[in-house]
């Protein structure tokens, strides 16, 4: 971990695109301002952990739900000739050919 000392009004740069500004120091509290591209997410640690936990739970629910739904999905059974059966609602007309 890099530890820096900065005063109010001073800036720290991270790479070419991120600036961290020391806005205010009051007692044991430091206020920081951040300038970064929109595609870079900036969160307080406790918020970041809540987002990560919610994403993990959402991924588990999705996997569990898909597994449960797969039990109800119809499977295509091959007919006697070894070809797949026609989809439900499809009709065959004798003597006709399709191109």
Residue pairs with C-beta under 8 A, 6 or more apart in sequence:
4 12
6 12
6 22
7 22
7 25
8 22
8 23
8 24
8 25
9 21
9 22
10 21
10 22
11 19
11 20
11 21
11 22
12 19
12 20
12 22
13 19
13 20
14 20
17 36
17 37
17 40
18 34
18 35
18 36
18 40
19 34
19 35
19 36
20 32
20 33
20 34
21 32
21 33
21 34
21 35
22 30
22 31
22 32
23 31
23 32
23 33
24 30
24 31
25 31
34 42
36 42
43 51
76 84
76 85
77 85
78 84
78 85
79 85
86 92
